[in-house]
């Protein structure tokens, strides 16, 4: 995306230049479109569950931008030669379930014959032109809050390797299937400074994008970062996806992580599927969000703060 030039169209409010979660396009003084597209490989053995997770993952980009999902189009890659068509039907049904929960209308889609099953959606939402939430507008003094624990990549790898317990498998499927809708709606009530969702680049990758976009430094408190149950044990057993090491290698030069052992830091680079929102609030708004999230049963943890820019964009203490 870094090689793309920003289009000259003055109605484009948010483009690709800050690696934001979606594009925002001005329509009227009251309405802008929020658009995003995401495709993933199977994150669960059950096809209906996979469809739901893929839809939740695609919807998350709209929520992270402060938008309300409006319409969606399926994008499916299906190996007709090796899988029965009923599998595709179950995948699409799972996606439809998530869209129904989001109040998002499926308007069509496209299927391509491919060697590997993949599924995703292109989603369009709406937002007021002045109310889009960016990933590049965090301010020094802001508090950082995360709305899902980390570890979906590690636990999914353990599931595929038949090393996960039934409880761990149920937990990771539950988190990946959970829409970010309620957390996003509450976020908007408490006036966020910035937001992004934590997905393929892991927490460190998306935190670095947030810091670099705003010209600040983000300081994360390692002991405050929530992990799904069993993640540390699975890391110790070697159940770490290749993407975790790739993220670490790519972003390690951008962070100061003191002398923590690699085993403790790996979950922070774990590529998440349908991860939580990483939100920056002023201290007062963060406190209000955390109190109301607890009252409503919405998962939320304070994990760090935003500082004026230092030598590196990311510090882990």
Residue pairs with C-beta under 8 A, 6 or more apart in sequence:
1 16
1 19
4 16
6 12
6 15
6 16
6 17
7 15
11 25
11 26
11 27
12 23
12 24
12 25
12 26
13 24
13 25
13 26
13 32
13 129
13 132
14 20
14 22
14 23
14 24
14 65
14 132
14 134
15 23
16 23
18 134
18 135
18 136
18 209
18 213
19 135
19 209
19 213
20 65
20 134
20 135
20 136
20 196
20 213
21 36
21 60
21 61
21 62
21 64
21 65
21 135
21 196
21 197
22 34
22 35
22 36
22 61
22 62
22 64
22 65
22 67
22 125
23 33
23 34
23 35
23 36
24 32
24 33
24 34
24 35
24 65
24 67
24 127
24 129
24 132
25 32
25 33
25 35
26 32
26 129
27 33
29 129
30 128
30 129
31 126
31 128
31 129
32 126
32 127
32 128
32 129
32 132
33 124
33 125
33 126
34 62
34 65
34 66
34 67
34 124
34 125
34 126
34 127
34 132
35 122
35 123
35 124
35 125
36 58
36 61
36 62
36 65
36 122
36 123
37 58
37 75
37 120
37 121
37 122
37 123
38 54
38 57
38 58
38 61
38 120
38 121
38 199
39 54
39 75
39 77
39 118
39 119
39 120
40 53
40 54
40 57
40 118
40 119
40 120
40 273
41 116
41 117
41 118
42 50
42 117
43 50
43 53
43 54
43 152
43 156
43 176
43 273
43 274
44 50
44 53
44 156
44 159
44 173
44 176
45 159
46 90
47 87
47 88
47 90
47 91
47 94
48 90
48 91
48 93
48 94
48 97
49 94
49 173
49 177
50 91
50 94
50 119
51 90
51 91
51 92
51 93
51 94
51 95
51 96
51 97
51 98
51 119
52 94
52 95
52 97
52 98
52 177
53 94
53 173
53 176
53 177
53 273
53 274
54 91
54 94
54 95
54 119
54 120
54 121
55 72
55 94
55 95
55 96
55 97
55 98
55 99
55 102
55 121
56 98
56 176
56 177
56 178
56 179
56 180
56 274
57 120
57 176
57 199
57 273
57 274
58 72
58 120
58 121
58 122
58 123
59 69
59 72
59 98
59 99
59 102
59 104
59 121
59 123
59 179
59 180
59 181
60 179
60 180
60 197
60 199
60 274
60 275
60 277
61 123
61 197
62 68
62 69
62 123
62 124
62 125
63 69
63 179
63 180
63 181
63 183
63 184
63 197
63 277
64 133
64 135
64 180
64 184
64 195
64 196
64 197
64 277
65 125
65 127
65 132
65 133
65 134
65 195
66 127
66 131
66 132
66 133
66 184
66 187
66 188
66 192
66 195
67 125
67 126
67 127
67 132
68 103
68 125
68 126
68 127
69 99
69 102
69 103
69 104
69 123
69 124
69 125
70 104
70 105
70 124
70 125
70 126
71 104
71 105
71 106
71 107
71 123
71 124
72 99
72 104
72 105
72 106
72 107
72 121
72 122
72 123
72 124
73 106
73 107
73 108
73 109
73 110
73 121
73 122
74 92
74 95
74 106
74 108
74 109
74 110
74 111
74 119
74 120
74 121
75 109
75 110
75 119
75 120
75 121
75 122
76 88
76 91
76 92
76 109
76 110
76 111
76 112
76 118
76 119
77 111
77 112
77 113
77 114
77 116
77 117
77 118
77 119
78 87
78 88
78 111
78 112
78 113
78 114
78 117
79 113
79 114
79 115
79 116
79 117
80 113
83 117
87 117
88 111
91 117
91 119
95 106
95 119
95 121
96 106
98 177
98 179
99 105
99 106
99 121
101 179
101 181
102 179
102 181
104 123
104 125
109 121
131 188
133 187
133 188
133 192
133 194
133 195
134 194
134 195
134 213
135 194
135 195
135 196
135 206
135 209
135 210
135 213
136 194
136 209
136 210
136 213
136 214
137 193
137 194
137 213
137 214
137 280
138 193
138 194
138 210
138 211
138 214
138 216
138 218
138 280
138 306
139 193
139 194
139 214
139 216
139 280
139 282
139 306
140 216
140 306
140 307
140 308
141 282
141 283
141 305
141 306
142 193
142 194
142 280
142 281
142 282
142 283
142 286
142 305
142 306
143 280
143 281
143 282
143 283
143 286
143 302
143 304
143 305
143 306
144 207
144 218
144 220
144 278
144 279
144 280
144 302
144 303
144 304
144 305
144 306
145 277
145 278
145 279
145 280
145 281
145 286
145 289
145 290
145 300
145 301
145 302
145 303
146 198
146 203
146 225
146 226
146 276
146 277
146 278
146 279
146 300
146 301
146 303
147 180
147 183
147 276
147 277
147 279
147 293
147 298
147 299
147 300
148 175
148 178
148 180
148 198
148 272
148 275
148 276
148 277
148 299
149 175
149 226
149 227
149 228
149 276
149 299
149 301
150 198
150 202
150 203
150 225
150 226
150 227
150 228
150 231
150 267
150 268
150 270
150 272
150 275
151 172
151 227
151 228
151 230
151 231
151 234
151 267
151 270
152 172
152 175
152 176
152 228
152 270
152 272
152 273
152 274
152 275
153 202
153 241
153 243
153 244
153 270
153 271
153 272
153 273
154 231
154 234
154 235
154 239
154 240
154 241
154 244
154 266
154 267
154 270
155 164
155 168
155 169
155 171
155 172
155 228
155 230
155 231
155 234
155 239
156 172
156 241
156 273
157 234
157 239
157 240
157 241
158 164
158 168
158 230
158 234
158 237
158 239
159 168
159 169
159 172
161 239
163 234
163 237
163 239
164 172
164 230
164 234
164 239
165 230
167 229
167 230
168 228
168 229
168 230
168 234
171 228
171 229
171 230
172 228
175 228
175 274
176 273
176 274
177 274
178 274
180 197
180 276
180 277
182 296
182 298
183 276
183 277
183 293
183 298
183 299
183 300
184 277
186 289
186 292
186 293
186 296
186 298
187 195
187 277
187 279
187 289
189 289
189 292
190 281
190 285
190 286
190 288
190 289
190 292
191 281
191 282
191 285
192 279
192 280
192 281
192 285
193 280
193 281
193 282
193 306
194 210
194 214
194 279
194 280
195 277
195 278
195 279
195 280
196 206
196 209
196 210
196 277
196 278
197 206
197 275
197 276
197 277
197 278
198 206
198 272
198 275
198 276
198 277
198 278
199 206
199 271
199 272
199 273
199 274
199 275
200 243
200 271
200 272
200 273
201 208
201 209
201 247
201 251
201 271
202 243
202 244
202 247
202 251
202 268
202 269
202 270
202 271
202 272
203 220
203 225
203 268
203 269
203 270
203 272
203 278
204 247
204 248
204 251
204 255
204 268
204 269
204 314
205 247
205 250
205 251
205 269
206 278
207 218
207 220
207 278
207 304
207 313
207 314
208 218
208 251
208 254
208 255
208 313
208 314
210 218
210 278
210 280
211 217
211 218
211 306
211 309
211 313
211 314
212 254
212 313
214 306
215 309
216 306
216 307
216 308
216 309
216 313
217 306
217 307
217 308
217 309
217 310
217 312
217 313
217 314
217 315
218 304
218 305
218 306
218 307
218 313
218 314
218 315
219 304
219 305
219 306
219 307
219 314
219 315
219 316
219 317
220 268
220 303
220 304
220 314
220 315
220 316
220 317
221 303
221 304
221 317
222 260
222 264
222 265
222 268
222 316
222 317
224 301
224 302
224 303
224 304
225 267
225 268
225 301
225 303
226 299
226 301
226 303
227 267
231 267
231 270
232 263
232 267
234 240
235 263
235 266
235 267
236 263
240 266
240 270
241 270
241 271
243 270
243 271
244 266
244 269
244 270
244 271
245 266
245 269
247 269
247 270
247 271
248 262
248 265
248 266
248 269
251 269
251 314
254 312
254 313
254 314
255 312
255 313
255 314
255 315
255 316
256 311
256 312
256 314
256 315
256 316
257 265
257 315
257 316
258 316
258 317
260 316
265 316
268 316
276 299
279 289
280 306
281 289
286 302
289 300
290 300
290 302
292 298
293 299
293 300
294 300
307 315
